[in-house]
Amino acid sequence: MSDETVGSETPKRTAGAFDVRLVIALLIGVYGIVLTVLGLGFTSDADLAKADGLNINLVAGIGMLVFTALFLLWVKLRPLRVPVTDEDAEESDSASSQQS
């Protein structure tokens, strides 16, 4: 995790894997992949007749994958910054000195 100081503010670092947007994107992405595969390979004519000719699994799966892509883009462009407390700074200093 990278530390950075912005002006005279307290140092901040990115949340990384602890960003809840990544968890949401992962869950929606997995469901999107499953629905897309079901829509492409396992949809019968009876299923299409029930949905008035619309392959709803395929449409919903692609929609979820687009949603996932937008969430990942959001995480990449606007990373969540959390302030570094004194305790965190001391822990990272002691960890880096032990590794050397």
ZAGUKOL-72959 format. One record per residue (C-alpha): residue in one letter; y negated, x negated, z. Coordinates in Angstrom, 3 decimals, always signed. Layout:
<pts>
+------+----------+----------+----------+
: type :       c2 :       c1 :       c3 :
+------+----------+----------+----------+
:    a :        Y :        X :        Z :
...
+------+----------+----------+----------+
</pts>
This chain:
<pts>
+------+----------+----------+----------+
: type :       c2 :       c1 :       c3 :
+------+----------+----------+----------+
:    m :   +0.000 :   +0.000 :   +0.000 :
:    s :   -3.326 :   -1.381 :   -0.971 :
:    d :   -6.234 :   -1.534 :   +1.452 :
:    e :   -9.756 :   -1.238 :   +0.221 :
:    t :  -13.199 :   -0.852 :   +1.732 :
:    v :  -15.740 :   +1.429 :   +0.076 :
:    g :  -19.274 :   +0.406 :   +0.976 :
:    s :  -19.799 :   +0.469 :   +4.736 :
:    e :  -17.136 :   +3.109 :   +5.311 :
:    t :  -13.876 :   +2.506 :   +7.141 :
:    p :  -11.082 :   +0.888 :   +5.138 :
:    k :   -8.835 :   +3.316 :   +3.290 :
:    r :   -5.425 :   +3.126 :   +1.670 :
:    t :   -3.439 :   +5.422 :   -0.575 :
:    a :   -0.862 :   +7.803 :   +0.882 :
:    g :   +1.735 :   +6.735 :   -1.684 :
:    a :   +5.080 :   +8.517 :   -1.392 :
:    f :   +3.830 :  +10.619 :   +1.525 :
:    d :   +1.536 :  +12.642 :   -0.729 :
:    v :   +2.752 :  +16.251 :   -0.624 :
:    r :   +1.792 :  +16.713 :   -4.275 :
:    l :   +4.583 :  +14.327 :   -5.254 :
:    v :   +7.126 :  +16.352 :   -3.288 :
:    i :   +5.967 :  +19.587 :   -4.911 :
:    a :   +6.056 :  +18.005 :   -8.373 :
:    l :   +9.570 :  +16.689 :   -7.760 :
:    l :  +10.910 :  +20.076 :   -6.662 :
:    i :   +9.277 :  +22.021 :   -9.479 :
:    g :  +10.357 :  +19.334 :  -11.956 :
:    v :  +14.014 :  +19.576 :  -10.932 :
:    y :  +13.955 :  +23.369 :  -11.244 :
:    g :  +12.187 :  +23.022 :  -14.596 :
:    i :  +14.855 :  +20.677 :  -15.939 :
:    v :  +17.644 :  +23.010 :  -14.797 :
:    l :  +16.014 :  +26.065 :  -16.379 :
:    t :  +15.266 :  +24.212 :  -19.615 :
:    v :  +18.882 :  +23.071 :  -19.934 :
:    l :  +20.100 :  +26.600 :  -19.171 :
:    g :  +17.697 :  +28.035 :  -21.730 :
:    l :  +18.703 :  +25.599 :  -24.448 :
:    g :  +22.457 :  +25.549 :  -24.002 :
:    f :  +23.690 :  +28.484 :  -22.003 :
:    t :  +21.767 :  +31.559 :  -23.145 :
:    s :  +23.865 :  +34.270 :  -24.773 :
:    d :  +22.801 :  +37.074 :  -27.076 :
:    a :  +23.330 :  +39.497 :  -24.198 :
:    d :  +20.881 :  +37.534 :  -22.059 :
:    l :  +18.319 :  +37.604 :  -24.869 :
:    a :  +18.811 :  +41.355 :  -25.280 :
:    k :  +18.155 :  +41.904 :  -21.561 :
:    a :  +14.855 :  +40.005 :  -21.851 :
:    d :  +13.746 :  +41.797 :  -25.036 :
:    g :  +14.493 :  +38.765 :  -27.220 :
:    l :  +12.625 :  +36.251 :  -25.040 :
:    n :  +14.491 :  +33.205 :  -23.754 :
:    i :  +12.928 :  +33.434 :  -20.307 :
:    n :  +14.851 :  +30.466 :  -18.892 :
:    l :  +13.503 :  +28.198 :  -21.606 :
:    v :   +9.936 :  +29.490 :  -21.291 :
:    a :   +9.948 :  +29.222 :  -17.481 :
:    g :  +11.545 :  +25.756 :  -17.591 :
:    i :   +8.983 :  +24.399 :  -20.024 :
:    g :   +6.198 :  +25.967 :  -17.957 :
:    m :   +7.511 :  +24.249 :  -14.827 :
:    l :   +7.726 :  +20.909 :  -16.624 :
:    v :   +4.102 :  +21.274 :  -17.779 :
:    f :   +3.126 :  +22.133 :  -14.198 :
:    t :   +4.955 :  +19.009 :  -12.990 :
:    a :   +3.195 :  +16.833 :  -15.548 :
:    l :   -0.193 :  +18.185 :  -14.457 :
:    f :   +0.599 :  +17.518 :  -10.789 :
:    l :   +1.684 :  +13.952 :  -11.567 :
:    l :   -1.489 :  +13.404 :  -13.589 :
:    w :   -3.520 :  +14.758 :  -10.661 :
:    v :   -1.801 :  +12.364 :   -8.249 :
:    k :   -2.403 :   +9.426 :  -10.592 :
:    l :   -6.071 :  +10.195 :  -11.295 :
:    r :   -7.069 :  +11.293 :   -7.788 :
:    p :   -4.903 :   +9.441 :   -5.236 :
:    l :   -5.073 :  +10.670 :   -1.671 :
:    r :   -6.921 :   +8.147 :   +0.490 :
:    v :   -6.268 :   +7.982 :   +4.224 :
:    p :   -8.401 :   +6.007 :   +6.667 :
:    v :   -6.872 :   +2.906 :   +8.227 :
:    t :   -7.014 :   +3.053 :  +12.021 :
:    d :   -7.280 :   +0.001 :  +14.261 :
:    e :   -3.611 :   +0.392 :  +15.244 :
:    d :   -2.520 :   +0.456 :  +11.603 :
:    a :   -4.582 :   -2.624 :  +10.820 :
:    e :   -3.058 :   -4.513 :  +13.769 :
:    e :   +0.467 :   -3.518 :  +12.727 :
:    s :   -0.074 :   -4.625 :   +9.141 :
:    d :   -1.631 :   -7.913 :  +10.312 :
:    s :   +1.289 :   -8.655 :  +12.641 :
:    a :   +3.829 :   -7.684 :   +9.968 :
:    s :   +2.202 :   -9.945 :   +7.386 :
:    s :   +2.005 :  -12.863 :   +9.825 :
:    q :   +5.726 :  -12.478 :  +10.674 :
:    q :   +6.666 :  -12.539 :   +6.977 :
:    s :   +4.827 :  -15.827 :   +6.389 :
+------+----------+----------+----------+
</pts>
